[in-house]
Amino acid sequence: MSEVSLKKLTKVYGGTTVVDHIDLTVPDGTLTSILGPSGCGKTTTLRMIAGFETPESGDVLFDGVSVSKVPVNQRGIGMVFQSYALFPHMTVGQNVSYGLEQQKVKGEELRQRVEEALKMVHMEEYINRKPRQLSGGQQQRVALARALVIRPRVLLLDECLSALDKKLRVEMQGELRRILEECGVTTFFVTHDQEEAMTLSDAIVVMNQGVIEQTGTPAEVYEHPRNRFVASFLGKANFFRGKDILSLVSQADPDTTYAVRPERITISTDGPGLRSVVESVVYAGSTTTCCVRLGEQAILAETRPEHGQATWKRGDEVVLSWAPDAAIPLED
């Protein structure tokens, strides 16, 4: 396990800067998700940590020591790809033992470490099967065991759950968290899925156009987004100018933009607030999302109706309100 630091890390492709002087320190043993839209630089950052890409400038350090000139196979990296990249002609056991064999581990030690890794991911019964005989979730577990069996200093996960269907993906999120807590390896998890990042991470790094917009715990980034991009990318948000919500937030700066999460908005039929009309209602079991119109702006509000309680319907005249602390001031 290692503390990982990125110092002014920069990568340029064809004259375009895809990672732009980013600084980041990840403590030993933590799981950090790098979250952002396609093309934001998150996978390129992961590949520079691994050594698959060489930065134009900047440095990658493990425990304070530069590894930028260290070959991939000497960095102590374990990696799980989106495609899993299992060897189709090998059994599960052979796939998991491959990295150990490259490290010249042999005999009883090799056998025990393969068994331990497969037990960690609950795949010991499948040791003699080929990848084609496994489900997607089982292949993902084998790929994880193969990455962990070499006892890496740093584990890199690149969209490794994206090939699974939604139900299995949710199941594997909890399982992956359990496994990584058990082994305690410093982990980077690249994803564009905000729910996945929130579920798995000790910390979230939000990237956009090659730069880091914000870093913090899931709660910090969600409850206190720095700017409009972070607020809208991590979860849902409604945006208001301070001058338009002074009736609800008397201390609001008229020239500042504020974000209000849909679940913090209360819908009622009377009282103080912003008056509007319901445009649409989407029922999703535990929550109901109402879209209302305020002039040119569509506002989302999420409610959790009690069992048997009537929900709002299109055309209802409503009043929107929220507590003053629900309005989050943004830098832009």
C-alpha positions as CSV (number, residue, x, y, z in Angstrom):
1,M,0.0,0.0,0.0
2,S,1.2,3.5,-0.8
3,E,0.3,7.2,-0.6
4,V,0.0,8.4,-4.1
5,S,0.8,12.0,-5.1
6,L,0.3,13.7,-8.5
7,K,2.3,16.9,-8.9
8,K,1.4,19.3,-11.8
9,L,0.6,16.2,-13.9
10,T,0.0,17.1,-17.6
11,K,-0.7,15.1,-20.8
12,V,-1.1,16.5,-24.3
13,Y,-2.4,14.6,-27.3
14,G,-2.0,16.2,-30.8
15,G,-1.7,19.7,-29.4
16,T,-4.7,19.3,-27.1
17,T,-4.1,19.3,-23.3
18,V,-6.2,16.5,-21.9
19,V,-4.8,16.6,-18.4
20,D,-3.8,20.0,-17.3
21,H,-1.4,20.4,-14.3
22,I,-3.4,18.5,-11.8
23,D,-2.3,18.1,-8.2
24,L,-3.7,15.4,-6.0
25,T,-2.6,13.4,-2.9
26,V,-4.4,10.2,-2.0
27,P,-3.6,8.7,1.5
28,D,-2.4,5.2,2.0
29,G,-5.3,2.6,2.0
30,T,-8.1,4.9,0.8
31,L,-10.4,4.4,-2.2
32,T,-10.7,7.4,-4.4
33,S,-13.1,7.7,-7.3
34,I,-12.2,9.9,-10.3
35,L,-15.5,11.0,-11.6
36,G,-16.3,13.1,-14.7
37,P,-17.9,13.1,-18.2
38,S,-16.3,11.3,-21.2
39,G,-13.2,13.0,-22.4
40,C,-12.5,14.8,-19.1
41,G,-9.1,13.2,-18.6
42,K,-9.9,10.6,-15.9
43,T,-8.8,7.5,-17.7
44,T,-5.6,9.3,-19.0
45,T,-4.8,10.2,-15.4
46,L,-5.2,6.5,-14.4
47,R,-3.0,5.4,-17.2
48,M,-0.3,7.9,-16.2
49,I,-0.4,6.5,-12.6
50,A,0.0,3.0,-14.1
51,G,2.8,4.0,-16.4
52,F,1.0,3.2,-19.7
53,E,1.2,6.9,-20.6
54,T,4.1,9.3,-20.1
55,P,3.2,12.8,-18.9
56,E,4.5,15.8,-20.8
57,S,5.3,17.3,-17.4
58,G,4.7,16.8,-13.7
59,D,5.3,13.7,-11.6
60,V,3.7,10.6,-10.1
61,L,5.0,9.7,-6.6
62,F,4.4,6.6,-4.4
63,D,5.2,7.3,-0.8
64,G,7.1,10.4,-1.8
65,V,9.3,8.7,-4.4
66,S,8.9,9.4,-8.1
67,V,7.8,6.5,-10.2
68,S,7.5,8.4,-13.5
69,K,10.6,6.6,-15.0
70,V,9.7,3.2,-13.4
71,P,8.4,0.6,-16.0
72,V,4.8,-0.5,-15.6
73,N,5.7,-4.0,-14.4
74,Q,7.9,-2.6,-11.7
75,R,5.5,-0.1,-10.1
76,G,3.6,-2.7,-8.1
77,I,0.3,-1.9,-9.9
78,G,-2.8,-4.1,-10.0
79,M,-5.3,-3.1,-12.7
80,V,-8.9,-4.2,-13.6
81,F,-10.1,-3.1,-17.0
82,Q,-13.6,-2.5,-18.3
83,S,-13.3,-5.7,-20.4
84,Y,-11.7,-7.7,-17.6
85,A,-9.0,-8.9,-20.1
86,L,-9.0,-12.5,-18.8
87,F,-7.0,-15.0,-20.8
88,P,-9.8,-17.1,-22.5
89,H,-7.6,-20.2,-22.9
90,M,-6.7,-20.3,-19.2
91,T,-8.7,-21.6,-16.2
92,V,-9.7,-19.2,-13.4
93,G,-6.8,-20.5,-11.3
94,Q,-4.3,-20.0,-14.2
95,N,-5.6,-16.5,-14.8
96,V,-5.1,-15.6,-11.1
97,S,-1.7,-17.2,-10.8
98,Y,-0.3,-15.5,-14.0
99,G,1.0,-12.4,-12.2
100,L,2.6,-14.5,-9.4
101,E,4.4,-16.6,-12.0
102,Q,5.8,-13.5,-13.5
103,Q,7.1,-12.6,-10.1
104,K,8.7,-16.1,-9.9
105,V,6.4,-17.2,-7.1
106,K,6.2,-21.0,-7.2
107,G,5.0,-24.1,-5.4
108,E,3.0,-24.1,-2.2
109,E,3.2,-20.3,-1.8
110,L,1.7,-19.8,-5.3
111,R,-1.1,-22.3,-4.6
112,Q,-2.0,-20.7,-1.2
113,R,-2.0,-17.2,-2.5
114,V,-4.3,-18.1,-5.5
115,E,-6.7,-19.9,-3.1
116,E,-6.7,-16.9,-0.7
117,A,-7.4,-14.5,-3.5
118,L,-10.3,-16.6,-4.9
119,K,-11.7,-17.0,-1.4
120,M,-11.7,-13.2,-0.9
121,V,-13.9,-12.8,-4.0
122,H,-16.0,-16.0,-3.3
123,M,-14.8,-17.8,-6.5
124,E,-12.8,-20.7,-5.1
125,E,-15.3,-23.2,-6.4
126,Y,-14.7,-22.0,-10.0
127,I,-10.9,-22.5,-10.0
128,N,-11.0,-25.0,-12.9
129,R,-13.5,-23.2,-15.1
130,K,-12.7,-21.1,-18.2
131,P,-13.8,-17.5,-18.5
132,R,-16.5,-18.4,-21.1
133,Q,-18.1,-20.6,-18.4
134,L,-18.6,-17.6,-16.1
135,S,-21.1,-14.8,-15.9
136,G,-20.1,-11.2,-16.2
137,G,-20.1,-10.7,-12.4
138,Q,-18.0,-13.8,-11.9
139,Q,-15.5,-12.7,-14.5
140,Q,-15.2,-9.3,-12.8
141,R,-14.4,-11.1,-9.5
142,V,-11.7,-13.2,-11.2
143,A,-10.2,-10.1,-12.7
144,L,-10.2,-8.5,-9.2
145,A,-8.6,-11.5,-7.7
146,R,-5.9,-11.5,-10.4
147,A,-5.1,-7.9,-9.6
148,L,-5.0,-8.4,-5.8
149,V,-3.1,-11.6,-5.7
150,I,0.2,-9.9,-6.5
151,R,-0.3,-7.7,-3.4
152,P,-0.1,-4.4,-5.3
153,R,1.0,-1.1,-3.8
154,V,-1.8,0.6,-5.8
155,L,-5.0,-0.8,-7.4
156,L,-6.5,0.8,-10.5
157,L,-10.0,0.1,-11.6
158,D,-11.1,1.5,-14.9
159,E,-14.9,1.5,-15.4
160,C,-14.7,-2.1,-14.2
161,L,-18.5,-2.4,-13.4
162,S,-19.8,-0.7,-16.5
163,A,-20.3,-4.0,-18.5
164,L,-22.7,-5.4,-15.9
165,D,-26.5,-5.0,-15.9
166,K,-27.9,-2.6,-13.3
167,K,-29.0,-5.1,-10.7
168,L,-25.7,-7.0,-10.7
169,R,-23.8,-3.7,-10.8
170,V,-25.5,-2.5,-7.6
171,E,-24.8,-5.9,-5.9
172,M,-21.1,-5.7,-7.0
173,Q,-20.7,-2.2,-5.7
174,G,-21.2,-3.5,-2.1
175,E,-19.1,-6.5,-2.7
176,L,-16.3,-4.5,-4.2
177,R,-16.3,-2.2,-1.2
178,R,-16.1,-5.2,1.2
179,I,-13.2,-6.7,-0.7
180,L,-11.2,-3.5,-0.8
181,E,-11.8,-2.7,2.8
182,E,-10.6,-6.2,3.7
183,C,-7.3,-5.9,1.7
184,G,-6.7,-2.2,2.5
185,V,-5.0,-1.4,-0.8
186,T,-4.8,2.2,-2.0
187,T,-7.3,2.3,-4.9
188,F,-8.3,4.6,-7.7
189,F,-11.7,3.9,-9.3
190,V,-12.5,5.7,-12.6
191,T,-16.2,6.0,-13.4
192,H,-18.7,8.3,-15.0
193,D,-21.5,6.9,-12.7
194,Q,-22.1,9.3,-9.8
195,E,-24.1,6.8,-7.8
196,E,-21.2,4.3,-8.1
197,A,-18.7,7.0,-6.9
198,M,-20.9,7.9,-4.0
199,T,-21.4,4.3,-2.9
200,L,-17.8,3.2,-3.1
201,S,-15.5,6.1,-2.3
202,D,-13.7,7.5,0.7
203,A,-13.0,10.5,-1.5
204,I,-14.3,11.8,-4.9
205,V,-12.3,13.7,-7.4
206,V,-14.5,15.5,-9.9
207,M,-12.7,16.2,-13.2
208,N,-13.8,18.4,-16.2
209,Q,-11.9,19.3,-19.3
210,G,-8.6,18.0,-17.9
211,V,-8.7,19.8,-14.6
212,I,-9.8,18.9,-11.1
213,E,-13.0,20.8,-10.2
214,Q,-13.3,19.6,-6.6
215,T,-12.0,16.9,-4.2
216,G,-13.6,15.7,-1.0
217,T,-15.6,13.0,0.7
218,P,-18.8,12.1,-1.0
219,A,-20.8,14.0,1.5
220,E,-18.6,17.1,1.2
221,V,-18.8,17.2,-2.6
222,Y,-22.5,16.6,-2.6
223,E,-23.5,18.9,0.2
224,H,-21.0,21.7,-0.7
225,P,-20.3,21.7,-4.4
226,R,-17.8,24.4,-5.4
227,N,-19.4,25.4,-8.6
228,R,-22.3,24.8,-11.0
229,F,-20.5,22.0,-12.9
230,V,-19.9,20.0,-9.7
231,A,-23.5,20.6,-8.4
232,S,-25.0,19.5,-11.7
233,F,-22.7,16.5,-12.3
234,L,-22.9,14.9,-8.9
235,G,-26.6,14.6,-8.3
236,K,-29.4,16.9,-9.5
237,A,-29.6,20.5,-8.7
238,N,-31.7,23.6,-9.3
239,F,-30.0,26.9,-9.8
240,F,-31.2,30.4,-8.7
241,R,-29.8,33.9,-8.6
242,G,-29.8,35.3,-5.1
243,K,-32.1,38.2,-6.1
244,D,-34.8,35.7,-7.1
245,I,-34.9,33.8,-3.8
246,L,-34.7,36.6,-1.2
247,S,-38.2,35.8,-0.1
248,L,-36.9,32.4,1.1
249,V,-33.2,33.2,1.9
250,S,-33.2,36.7,3.2
251,Q,-29.4,36.7,3.6
252,A,-28.8,35.7,0.0
253,D,-26.3,37.7,-2.1
254,P,-28.4,39.0,-5.0
255,D,-25.5,38.5,-7.5
256,T,-24.5,35.0,-6.4
257,T,-25.8,31.7,-7.9
258,Y,-27.2,29.2,-5.5
259,A,-27.9,25.5,-5.9
260,V,-30.8,23.7,-4.3
261,R,-31.1,19.9,-4.3
262,P,-34.5,18.6,-5.4
263,E,-34.9,16.6,-2.2
264,R,-34.6,19.8,-0.1
265,I,-37.6,21.4,-1.8
266,T,-41.0,21.2,-0.1
267,I,-44.1,21.3,-2.2
268,S,-47.3,22.6,-0.6
269,T,-50.6,24.3,-1.6
270,D,-50.2,27.5,0.4
271,G,-47.8,29.5,2.6
272,P,-44.7,31.6,1.7
273,G,-42.6,30.5,-1.3
274,L,-42.4,30.5,-5.0
275,R,-45.8,29.9,-6.7
276,S,-45.9,27.6,-9.7
277,V,-47.8,24.9,-11.6
278,V,-46.8,21.2,-11.8
279,E,-45.8,20.3,-15.4
280,S,-45.0,16.6,-15.0
281,V,-44.8,13.9,-12.3
282,V,-42.5,10.8,-12.4
283,Y,-43.2,8.1,-9.9
284,A,-40.1,5.9,-9.0
285,G,-41.3,3.9,-6.1
286,S,-39.6,5.5,-3.0
287,T,-39.6,8.9,-4.6
288,T,-41.8,11.1,-6.8
289,T,-40.2,13.8,-8.9
290,C,-42.2,16.8,-9.8
291,C,-41.2,19.2,-12.5
292,V,-42.7,22.7,-12.1
293,R,-42.2,25.8,-14.2
294,L,-41.0,29.1,-13.0
295,G,-41.0,31.4,-16.0
296,E,-38.5,30.0,-18.4
297,Q,-36.9,27.7,-15.7
298,A,-37.9,24.1,-15.0
299,I,-37.5,23.2,-11.3
300,L,-37.2,19.6,-10.0
301,A,-38.6,18.7,-6.6
302,E,-38.4,15.2,-5.1
303,T,-40.9,14.0,-2.5
304,R,-41.3,10.8,-0.5
305,P,-45.1,10.3,-0.1
306,E,-46.4,8.2,2.7
307,H,-48.1,4.9,1.7
308,G,-51.6,5.6,0.3
309,Q,-51.0,9.4,0.2
310,A,-52.1,11.1,-3.0
311,T,-49.3,12.5,-5.2
312,W,-49.2,15.7,-7.1
313,K,-50.5,15.7,-10.7
314,R,-50.0,17.8,-13.7
315,G,-51.8,21.2,-13.5
316,D,-51.8,21.4,-9.7
317,E,-51.0,24.9,-8.4
318,V,-48.3,24.6,-5.8
319,V,-45.9,26.6,-3.6
320,L,-42.2,25.7,-3.5
321,S,-40.1,26.4,-0.3
322,W,-36.9,25.3,1.4
323,A,-34.9,26.0,4.5
324,P,-32.3,28.8,4.1
325,D,-29.4,26.4,4.6
326,A,-30.6,24.3,1.6
327,A,-29.4,27.1,-0.8
328,I,-25.7,26.4,-1.5
329,P,-23.7,29.4,-2.7
330,L,-21.5,28.6,-5.8
331,E,-18.4,30.2,-7.1
332,D,-19.8,30.6,-10.6
